[in-house]
Amino acid sequence: MSKFLVETHYTCTFKIVHELDELNEKSLSEVDNRKDGKVEIVNVTVNNRKTKRSDGKKEIKSDLKNLKITHSKESAPTEKIRTELSKKNNNTNKRYENKSNEKRFQMPDRRKGYIQKATIGDHKIYLHTGEYDDGKIGEIFIDTNKEGELVKALTNNFAIAISLGLQYGVPLEEFVDAFLDTKFEPSGKVFGNDRILSATSILDYIFRELAISYLGKEDLAHTPGISMKGDEGNNNQDDQFLKIVKNITSKGFVRSNYEEKLVDLSDVRLNLKSKN
């Protein structure tokens, strides 16, 4: 996701009104030094704006209409101007953020992922995931075995909505926070998942599983993770081997326990003898 830097220059016109008890030359000569005046902002204009990508790529120019703020009176002139300009900057930044989120990050045609089967009560649940090349989750599918056509349709469309959110840049953490600990039937003991023993609903189970597998949230698991084997002083060759495997293996399937799930066959030699 691209990030942008916005540089904005403003021209501000305002007038300061002073109240005089009497009109004389001395009062008029000292009026510019008085600090009891009220400010009226006549016009705030966006004089110039330049937008750059933060990664140093091609600059993007934007032509925005002038901002005009009229008849806003305040007893602190400088603070008022700062407040108005700050609001304008914040609104502009939000617009650019929203534009950057309009891009959908398409899933690769051939993708990694895993299928987790589990049972809650009498209900079998199949959670399918799809991953980007870097291991981040980009889609989910949810299948159940005992629900009617209406519930199945709602479940499938819910999974599509979550997938679209992930592909448009919504962090998985947001979905986890929203649906974790939701309560409805079926609920209770979970069978078939090595890390989750109970759930308050199907949604609680699904996002608990995703949080453990893709966010490393071990505090949401009911059983401890598999301990990592090997000394801390692993050589660079082992690290490189694990990097290669991480690039071709589903991050969610193996979670973080690559050393436990993998077998290094680099030292195995095979003797192939041809038959006479």
C-alpha positions in Angstrom: 0.0 0.0 0.0 1.5 3.3 -1.1 1.9 6.3 1.3 1.9 9.9 0.3 3.4 13.1 1.6 1.4 16.2 1.1 3.0 19.7 1.3 0.6 22.6 1.5 1.2 26.4 1.4 -1.6 28.7 2.5 -2.4 32.4 2.0 -4.4 33.8 4.9 -6.3 37.1 5.0 -7.8 38.4 8.2 -8.6 41.6 10.0 -8.2 42.5 13.6 -10.8 44.8 15.3 -9.9 46.9 18.4 -12.3 48.7 20.7 -11.2 52.2 21.7 -12.7 54.2 24.6 -11.9 57.5 22.8 -10.5 58.5 19.4 -7.3 60.5 19.4 -3.9 60.5 17.8 -2.2 58.7 20.6 -4.7 55.8 20.7 -4.5 55.4 16.9 -0.7 55.3 16.9 -0.6 52.6 19.5 -3.4 50.5 18.1 -1.1 48.0 16.4 0.5 47.1 19.8 -2.8 46.3 21.5 -3.6 42.7 22.4 -7.3 42.9 23.1 -8.4 42.7 19.5 -10.7 40.2 17.9 -9.8 38.5 14.7 -12.1 37.9 11.7 -10.8 35.5 9.1 -11.7 36.8 5.7 -10.2 34.2 3.5 -7.9 31.1 3.7 -6.6 30.0 0.3 -4.7 26.9 -0.6 -1.9 28.6 -2.4 0.1 25.6 -3.5 0.0 21.8 -2.9 2.5 19.1 -3.9 2.0 15.4 -3.3 4.9 12.9 -3.3 5.1 9.2 -2.8 7.0 8.4 0.4 9.1 5.9 -1.5 10.5 8.6 -3.7 8.8 7.6 -6.9 7.0 9.9 -9.4 5.5 13.1 -7.9 1.7 13.5 -8.2 0.3 17.0 -8.5 -3.2 17.8 -7.3 -5.3 20.7 -8.2 -7.7 21.5 -5.3 -10.2 24.4 -5.1 -9.4 27.3 -2.8 -10.7 27.0 0.8 -12.6 30.1 2.0 -13.6 30.6 5.6 -15.6 33.7 6.3 -16.8 35.6 9.4 -15.3 33.5 12.1 -14.6 35.6 15.2 -12.4 34.6 18.1 -10.5 36.3 20.8 -7.2 34.5 20.1 -6.3 35.3 16.4 -3.2 33.1 16.1 -4.8 30.1 17.7 -7.9 30.4 15.5 -5.9 30.4 12.3 -3.9 27.4 13.5 -7.1 25.5 14.3 -8.7 26.2 10.9 -5.6 25.2 9.0 -5.2 22.1 11.0 -8.7 21.0 10.3 -8.1 21.5 6.6 -4.9 19.5 6.6 -6.6 16.6 8.5 -9.5 16.5 6.0 -7.1 16.5 3.1 -4.9 13.7 4.5 -8.1 11.6 5.1 -9.1 12.1 1.5 -5.7 10.9 0.3 -5.8 7.9 2.7 -9.2 7.0 1.4 -8.0 7.2 -2.2 -5.0 4.9 -1.4 -7.4 2.3 0.1 -9.5 2.3 -3.0 -7.0 -0.1 -4.6 -7.8 -3.8 -4.3 -4.8 -6.1 -3.8 -5.7 -9.1 -6.0 -4.9 -12.6 -4.8 -2.3 -14.5 -6.9 -3.8 -17.1 -9.3 -1.9 -19.9 -7.6 -1.9 -19.3 -3.8 -1.0 -20.9 -0.6 -3.3 -21.6 2.3 -4.7 -24.4 4.5 -8.0 -26.1 5.4 -8.8 -26.7 9.1 -11.6 -29.1 10.0 -13.2 -28.8 13.4 -16.4 -29.8 15.2 -18.4 -27.6 17.6 -21.3 -29.5 19.1 -22.8 -31.5 16.2 -21.6 -29.0 13.6 -18.6 -29.6 11.4 -16.8 -26.5 10.2 -14.3 -26.3 7.4 -12.2 -23.1 7.3 -10.3 -22.5 4.1 -7.7 -19.7 3.8 -5.8 -18.1 0.9 -2.5 -16.3 1.3 -0.5 -13.7 -0.7 3.0 -14.6 -1.7 4.4 -13.0 1.5 2.3 -15.2 3.7 -0.4 -12.6 4.6 -4.0 -13.9 4.6 -6.2 -12.5 1.8 -9.3 -14.6 1.8 -11.3 -17.1 3.7 -14.1 -19.6 2.9 -16.4 -21.2 5.5 -18.3 -24.5 5.0 -20.6 -26.2 7.5 -22.4 -29.5 7.2 -25.7 -29.2 9.0 -27.0 -25.7 8.2 -29.9 -24.9 5.8 -29.5 -23.1 2.5 -30.2 -19.7 4.0 -27.6 -20.0 6.7 -25.1 -21.4 4.2 -25.7 -18.5 1.9 -25.2 -16.0 4.7 -22.0 -17.8 5.8 -20.6 -17.8 2.3 -21.4 -14.2 1.7 -19.9 -13.2 5.2 -16.7 -14.9 4.2 -16.7 -13.0 0.9 -17.1 -9.7 2.7 -14.2 -10.5 5.1 -12.1 -11.5 2.1 -12.9 -8.2 0.3 -12.0 -6.3 3.4 -8.6 -8.0 3.7 -7.9 -7.4 0.0 -8.7 -3.7 0.3 -6.3 -3.3 3.2 -8.4 -3.8 6.4 -6.0 -5.3 9.0 -6.9 -8.8 10.2 -6.7 -7.4 13.8 -9.8 -5.3 13.2 -11.9 -8.4 12.3 -10.4 -10.3 15.3 -11.4 -7.5 17.7 -14.9 -7.3 16.2 -15.8 -11.0 16.2 -13.8 -12.5 19.0 -16.0 -13.7 21.9 -19.3 -13.3 20.0 -21.9 -15.6 21.5 -24.5 -17.7 19.7 -25.2 -21.4 19.0 -23.5 -23.7 18.2 -21.0 -23.2 21.0 -19.0 -25.2 23.5 -16.2 -27.8 23.1 -14.2 -27.8 20.0 -12.8 -31.0 18.6 -10.2 -31.3 15.8 -8.2 -28.2 16.5 -4.9 -28.6 18.4 -4.9 -25.1 19.8 -8.6 -24.3 20.5 -10.6 -26.4 22.9 -13.8 -24.3 23.2 -15.6 -21.4 21.5 -18.6 -19.2 22.2 -19.7 -19.3 18.6 -18.5 -20.2 15.1 -17.2 -16.7 14.5 -15.4 -16.8 17.8 -13.7 -20.0 16.8 -12.8 -18.8 13.2 -11.2 -15.6 14.2 -9.5 -17.1 17.2 -7.9 -19.7 14.8 -6.9 -16.9 12.3 -5.4 -14.8 15.1 -3.3 -17.7 16.3 -2.2 -18.7 12.9 -1.6 -15.3 11.2 -1.1 -12.9 14.0 0.8 -15.1 16.5 -1.7 -14.3 19.3 -0.7 -17.2 21.6 -2.8 -15.7 24.4 -6.0 -16.7 22.5 -4.9 -20.4 22.4 -6.0 -22.9 25.0 -2.9 -25.1 24.6 0.7 -24.1 24.5 2.5 -23.9 21.2 5.1 -26.4 20.2 8.5 -25.4 21.6 11.2 -24.5 19.1 14.0 -27.0 18.9 17.7 -26.4 18.4 20.3 -24.1 19.9 20.1 -20.4 19.6 23.3 -20.4 17.6 21.9 -21.8 14.4 24.2 -21.2 11.5 23.3 -19.1 8.5 22.7 -22.2 6.4 19.8 -23.3 8.7 18.3 -19.8 8.6 18.5 -19.7 4.8 16.8 -23.1 4.6 14.0 -21.9 6.8 13.6 -18.8 4.7 13.2 -20.9 1.5 10.6 -23.1 3.2 8.6 -20.1 4.5 8.3 -18.8 0.9 6.7 -22.0 -0.4 4.7 -23.1 2.7 1.4 -21.8 4.1 2.2 -19.5 7.0 -1.1 -20.4 8.6 -0.7 -24.1 8.2 2.6 -24.4 10.0 2.0 -21.3 12.1 5.4 -20.2 13.5 6.8 -23.7 14.2 8.8 -24.4 11.1 11.5 -26.3 12.9 9.1 -28.8 14.3 7.1 -29.4 11.1 10.0 -29.7 8.7 12.6 -32.4 8.0 15.9 -31.4 6.4 16.8 -34.1 3.8 19.8 -32.2 2.4 22.2 -34.7 3.8 20.3 -37.8 2.7 22.0 -39.8 -0.1 20.0 -42.2 -2.3 21.5 -45.2 -4.0 19.7 -46.1 -7.1 20.6 -49.4 -8.7 19.3 -50.4 -12.1 17.9 -53.8 -12.6 19.8 -56.1 -15.0 
